[in-house]
Amino acid sequence: MYNQISASLNEFIDNKLSLDAGQKKTLRKKQKLTLSDSLKKGHWTSNLCLIASNLAKINPQDIASALIPILESQSEIAKVELAGPGFINIFLTREAFLAQLDNAHDDPSYFLNSSDTSKEKIQIEFVSANPTGPLHVGHGRGAAYGDAIGRILERLGHEVSREYYVNDAGRQIDILACSIFLRKFECFDGDQFPDSAYKGSYILDIADAIEINIGITQAEKESLIKDLPDENEEIIDALIKRIKINYSDTWSTIRDFGLDFVIRSIREDLTKFKVIFDNWFFESSLGELSDKKSEISKALAKVQKDHAYEKNGAIWLESSKFGDDKDRVIIREDGRGTYLSADLAYHRNKLDRGFDTIINVWGADHHGYIKRIEATIEAMGYSKKQMQVQLVQFANLFEDGSKVKMSTRSGNFYTLKKLIDDIGPDASRFYYLSKQADQHLDFDIGIAKSNSKDNLYYYIQYAHARISSVEKKFLELGKTLPEKFNDAKFENCDELLQIALNAQFIVKSSGESLQPHLIVYYLKDIAQNFHQFYNNVNILNADEEHKNNIMRTLIIVKSVIASSLDLLGIEPLESM
């Protein structure tokens, strides 16, 4: 009915209103046809009369008096009423209302599909945590979010590719290798281990797992750590330099083994979290600046030609010309590239792969980086509109009423793996997605484990399990689950069905705005209404004329809950 009513409204705009072309275009954009939040207001509501009144300076009553007869002439519409300052409430015939639900039994995703969304080739890059240690709970929110929007966009018909960017070429990898080396050969007593190194227990695990045939004497250890600088970061840099010079072969072995160990650990954790990437892109594949045929050299050459200059021995990108607050260095005085140069080359690679849209899911601390990347994209000749950035706040984890403190360097962090082990991947994903991604999230493990109304995940899953239980009991009575509605009307059923119909519009809105939390809010709404229905209606003992429609309604509600949970990467529970 949505498409049919929308067509009628657009035809009215085109043929019945005395507006110029610009006004008609504005009206089509601003007018909205939405499901009513209560059947007392009809099945559908439109603001067309209100918007048209403001544009044409005509009383909305006059516009409605012309529009209502046109709509009421359709056999599927029972009546149309003008309400408020210019809204029209559209009441369908019961047959037309139920016809919107006819396909629900055969296609569980019926309500979640949309036919009027333009289809795009979309890449989503998310998580992309540095491969220097296990994923912690902060990374979990980005993982859940990126995967969910991928699922939603796919449901809307888009071609989606999920990508993890592996930063395997930076200083942090040297710190990882150095930390493993120092643990492997026990170069420091426990409490003397450098603060600037990685201290997590996983470093010991990696060190124990490496098989190296050489040893280091006590004298060599003492020489390695002798006369180190005073500053923490200078200490680690000095150690890295010394190890590279004196133990080059061992260094390479440890570096490669450690990197591979961490990446395998990240993959395993993400798989347990039900996040699967289509592509793992390694920064090292961009090559070196010294190689003129490398991707990074070609990308920088492209911008250097027209949008860069030399100053104090460094090469600067004229990023201020493209909206950045200042110009940025892309090649240092010593010839080394900056972080921005690698990101420039990476985004050129992504756009050259033919994606209509690239979505970067970044931590909220990257807000200031958006303008820089937009500037590099435009400097390379692409449109910055091809890139969207979604910022995700790290989650604050609470356990036993206290906030869990986390530091990767110190090794004091709550891993994603531990969270999955504690409450499961589904509950974890749900709570990560329960709030708008760029807002702070307080995640209480105790509540997530509880079987109470305070646990929203439990509350929603309980609705699905309850319906499954009713279905089972119904079948045990020798009944057959209905595939159609009968003529008997039961208002409580209709209210639930109206909420079920809204699923497709929630999913479309969620996909267009890249906000999966809208689906969580919707699930809360439909679960709450179902529980009220369950408490108010003696389902299995209802009148026979109503029982058919009640069961048919429950089948649809269950299907909607299951399909909505699936978009969040969550399996619906049949029993609890």
N, C-alpha and C positions, 0 to 999 in steps of 0.2 A: 504493500500500500504506500510505502514511503515514496517510491519512484513515481507512482501514479499521481499522488497528491502533489508532489514537487513539480511534475510536468504541468499540472493544472495551474499551479501558482505562477510558474514562469510564463505560461501562455497568457495569463491574465495581465502580467507585467508588460508583456510585449504588445498586446493588442487592445487592452482596455484602459490603460492609464495614459494620461496626457503628460508624458515626461519626455525630455530629450534623451539622446542616446547615452550620454554620460550619467544622467540620473538613473536610467534603467540599469546600467552596469553596476552602479553603486548599490541599488536596491537588491539586485540579484546576489551581491556579495554579502550584504548585511542582514537580509531576511533569513530567518532560521525556522525550520520545521523540526520540532522535537516531540518525543513521546511525552505525554502528560505524566506528572508524578502522582496523579490520583485520577481514577476513572470518573470521579465527580466532575472533573474538568475536561472530560472527553478522553479520547484515545490519543489524539494528536493536537498540538498547539503550534500556531504560527504567529509571528510578530509582524507579518507583512503590512498590515493596515497601519500599525504604529510607525514603521520606518517610512512607508510611502507618504503618510500624513506629514511627517517632518520635511520630506523632500519637496512635495508638491504644495505644501501649505493648505491642505484640505482637511476637513474634519474626518477623523478615522471612521466615524459612523457612516459617512457618505461612501467611503471606499468599501466598507464592509457590506453595505446594502447592495452594492454591485457584485461583490465577490461571492457572498453567501449563496445566492440562487444558483450560481454556476456550479459550486461545489455540491449543493444539495441535489442537483440534477443527476448526479452519479448514483447508480443503484447501490453501490457499496457504502455510501454515506447516509446515515440515518438523520442527522441534523447538525447544524453549525450554529454556534452562539458567539456573540461579541462579548468579550469580558475585559474588565479593567480599562486601561487607557488606549487600547488598540490591539489586543490579542484576540484571536479567534480560536475557539475550542471546537474540534472536529470529532463528532461521535460516529463511529462506524456501526453498521449493522452487525449483529452477532455473527452471522455467517462470514462476513468480511474479516472481522476480528480473528476468528478462529482459522480462517484461511491462511493468515500470516504464519501459522504454527504447523501447517500440514506436513512440512518436510522434516520436522524435528526428529521424528523417530528414525527415519532412514539415514539421516546425516547429523551426527552429534555436533558437528561444527557449523551447522546451519546458521545459527545466530551470530557466529563470530566471523563470517565472511563478508566481504564488501566488494561490490562489483564496480563501484564508481571511483576507484583510486587508480591514478596513473601508475604504471609499473616501471620500476627503475632497477638498475644494477647498483647495489649498495655494498660498500665495504665498511665493516665496523672493526676498529682496532681498540682493544681494551685489555685491561690488567697490565700487561707489559711491564711487570715488576722487574727490577734489576735482578739478574740471576746470581745473587750473592748469598742467598739463604732461602729457607722455606717461606711459603706464603703465610702471612699472618692475617688476623681477622679483618684488618683494615682493607686488605686486597680483596677479601671476599665480597664486599659490597660492590666494587667495580665489576667483579666477575659475574655476580648475579644480575646486575643491571645490564651489562653488555649482552649477555646471553638472552635475557628476557626481551630486550628490544629487537634482537635478531629474530626470535621466535614470532613476535608480534608482526614485524614487517613481512616475514615470510607468509604469515596467515593472510595478510593483506595483498599478497600476490607478488611481492618484490623478490628479486634474486639477491640473496644475501651471502656475503663472504665474511667469515670471522677470522681475525688475524691477531697474533701475538707478536709484538716487536721485541726481539731479544737484543738488549744492549750488551753485546759481548765484546765490545772494543774499547771500553772506557777504563779510567783509572780504578774504578771500583772492582774490576776483575783482577787487577794487579793486587789490590788490597786483599781480595779473597785468596789468591794464590800465596801471598806472603803469610797470611794468617795460618793457612794449612801447613806451609813449610815450617813455621815456627813451632806449631804443635807437633808435627811429625817428628821433628828432631829435638823437641823439648829444649828449645833455646832459652826459655825463661822459666823461672819458678812461677808457680801459679799466680800469686798476687802481683807479680811484676810484669805480667803480660801487658803489652801496650794498649792503652785506652783507645787508640786510633785503629786498632785491628778489630776484626770480627771475633766475638768471644762466645758465640752460641755453642751448645753441645754438639750441634751438627758438624762443626769444624773438626771436633775430635773424631766423629764418625767417619768423615771423609779421610782424615789422616790415617785412621786405623785401616781403612779399606784399600789404600794405595800400596801397591807392592813396588818397592824401590830397593835395588841391590846395593846401593852405596850407603855408607854411614858418615857421620861427621864427628870428629874428635872434640873433646872438651875444649882444647885450645882453639879450634876453629869456631866453636860456638862463642867463646869469649871474644874472639877477634871480631866476629860478626856484630855483636851488640855493644862493642866498646866505643866510647866517645860519641854517643848519639846526641843529636840536638835536644833542646829543652822543650820545644813546642810539639804537641801531640801529632799534628799533621806532618810536620817536618821529620819526626821520628819514623813514621811509617814510610814516607818517601825515601828516606835514607836507607832503610832496611830493604826496600824493594830494589833500589839501585845496586846495593851490595850483593844481594842474592842473584840478581840477573847477571852480574859480572863474574862472580865466582862459581856459580852453580847453574850455568845457562841450560844445560840439558835437563837437569833435575827440575829446574824452574818450569820449562816447557811441559814436562810430563805432569807436574802437579797442577799447573794452570789448566791444561786440557782436561785432566781427570776431574778436577774440582768443578769446572764449568759444566761438564757433562753430568756429573752427579747431581748438582743442584737443578739443572734443567729437567732431568728425569724425575726428580722429586716434585717439581712444580707440575709437570704433566700428570703425574699420578694423583696429586691432590685435586687438580682441576677435573680429572676424570671422575673421581669419587664425588665431586661437587656437581657432576652432570654438565660440565662445560667442555665442549669439544671444539677445537679450533680447526678451521680449514687450512690455515697456513701459519707456519712459524717463520717469521722473517728475521734473519740475522743481520745485525748492523755491519758485521764484518764483510758481508756479501757486497756492500757498496764499494769495497776496495780502499786503496790508499791514494792520497793526493799525489804521491810521487809517481803513480801510474796514470798517465794522461788518458788511457783508455778506460779507466775505472768509471763507475757510475757517479761517484762523488766528484771526480775531476770534471766530467762532462756537465754535471749539474751546475757546478760553480762557474765553469767557463761560460755557461749560458747567461748567468746574471752579471758576470764580470764585464761582458761585452758592452752592456748599455746602462747598468744600474749599480756599478761599484767603482770605488776609487781607492788609491793608496794613501795612507797617512801614517807617519811614524813607523814605517816598515811593515804595517799591517794592511790587509785588504778589508775595506768596509763596504757593506751593503747599504744602499741608499733607501733603507726601509722607511724612513720618515716620509718619503714621497708617496708611500702606499698606506699611510694611516698609523704607522708606529710612532711612538713618542720621541724616538731618536734613531740615528743610524746604528748598525750593529756590526761588530767584527765577525767575519766569516773565515779569515785566515790570519793566524797570529804572526807576530814578528819573526818567530823561528820556523815558520812554514807549516805548523800544525793547524789542522782544522779545529773549529770550535764545535760545541754541541749543536749550535744553530746550523752549521754547514752540513752535519750529518742529517739533521731533521729536514733541511732543504732538499737534499738528495733523496731521502726516503719519500717525501711527499711528491716529488717529481715521479718517482717510480710508481707510486700508487695511482696517480692521475693518468700516467701513461698506460696503465693496465686497463683503462677504459671504463672505470666506474663513473656513473652519473653523479653519485654522492659518496663522499667519504665522511665517516663519523668517527671522531676521536673521543674516546672516553678517558678523561684525565682526572687526576686528583684536584680538589678545589684549590690547592696551593699553586696550580699552574695557570691561574686566571690571567696573570700578567703576560703569559707566553702566547696567548691567542693572537694578539695583534702582530707579534713577530712572525708567526707562521702564516698568517693572512698576507703579510707584506711579502714574504718569500714566494708565496703562490702567485701573487699578482706580478712580481718581478720576473717570474719565469714565463709569464704570458697566459696563465690560467685565470679563471674567475674564482675569487674567494668564496663565492656563493656555493661552490661545489663542496666546500668543507663545512661541517657542523662540529662544534665542540660541546660535549656534555660534561659538565663538572660534577664530580661525585665526592661528597664529604666522607672522610673516614668514619667508621662507626666507633662509638665509645662503648666498650664492653664493661658490663657490671657483673660481678660475681659475689654472692653473699653480701650484697649491699655496697660493695666497694668497687671503685673504678679500677680496672686492670691497667697497670702501667706497661708501656711497651717501648722498647728500644732495640732496633736491629743490631747495632754495633755491640751493645752490652750483652746481647743474647737473651734479654728479658722481654719476651713477647709470647702472646697466646696465638698459637698457630691455627691456620684454617683447618688443618687435619684434626687437631684436638677438638675444635668446635664441631666438626662433622661427627667425630666419635662420640661427643657428649650429647648432642641433640638431633643428629641426623642431617643429611643434606637438604631435605625438603623444608624442615622447620627453619633452618639457617637461611635458605634462599627467601623464604616467605618474609622473615623479619627484616632482611636487608632491603626488600622491595616494598616494605609497608609504609614508607614515607618518601616524599619527593627527594630525589637523589642529591640535590645540591643543598639540602637542609641537614643539620646535625641529627644524628640518630643515636639514641641511647638504647643499647641492646642488653636486656636483663636475661641472663641465662636461666635463672630460677623460674621466671615467668614462662619462658619458652619450654621448660620441662613440665610445667604444671598442667593438670587436667581441669581447668576452670575457665569461666567466662573471661577472666583477665587475659587468658592466652587466646588471642584472636585466631591463631593458626588452628588450635584445637577446636574452637567454636565453629569455624567454617568446615573443617573436616568432619566434625560431628554431624553437621547438616547432611553431608553426602552419605555418611555411614547410616544415619537414621533412615534416610529414604531407602537405602539398600536393605535395611532390616524390614521395613514395611513391605517392600517388594517381595522379599523371601517369604514372609508370613502370608501375603496375598496369594502367592503361587502354591503354598502349602495347603491352602483352602480349595485347591483344584481350579482356581481361576486362571484366565489368560490375560496378560497385560494388554490393555487396549491400544490400538494404533490410531484411533479416531475419537473425536468428541461426539457425544450425542446431543440432543436438543435441550436437555435439562441444564438450566443455568444455575451456577453456584458462585455468588459474588466473590467469596474469598478466593476461589480458584482464579477468577479473572484478574484479581489484583496481583496475584503471584505471577500469572502469565504476562501481565503488562511489564513487570519488572524483568522477567526473562527476555522479553523482546528488546529491552534496552541494551543487552549485551553487545550486539553488533555495533552500536553507536559508541559505546564505551571503548571497545577495541579499536575502532577507527580513530577516535580522539586520542587514545593512548599512543597509537602508531604515529599520528601526525605530529603530536607534541613530544614524542619520545619519553613518555611518562608512564611506566608500567604500574606505578602505585595507584593509578586510577582504577585498574582492574582489582587491586586489593580492596579499595574502597567499595567497589561494586560488589565484590564477593561478600563483604561484611553486610551490605544492605540486603542482598538476596537471602543470605543465611539467617539474618535477624528476622526477616519476614516469614521465612519458612518455619523457624522455631515457634514463632507466634501462632502460625497456622496449625502446626502440630499440636500445640498446647490447647487450642480452641476447638479443634475438630476431632471427633472420635472417628478416625479415618476408616478403620476396618469394620466398624459398626455403623457407618453412615447409611442413609437410605440408598437402596440399590440404584435408583435413578441418578443419584449424585456420585456414587462410588466410582463409576466408570470414569467420569470427568476428573474426580479427585486423583485417581491413579495416573491418568493421562497427564495431568498437571505435574505430578511428582516426577514422572519419567522425564519430562522436559526440564524441570528445575535441576534435577540430578545431572542431566546432560550438560546444561549450561555451567554448572559448578565444575564439573569434570573438565570441560573444554577450557574454561577460564584458568583453572589451576595448571593445565598443561601448558598454556602460554607463559606461565611463570616458571616452567620446568619442574612442576610439582605433581607427584602422583596422587590421585584421589584415593582415599581409604574406604574400603568396603565395610570394615568393622573397626571398632575401637574398644 
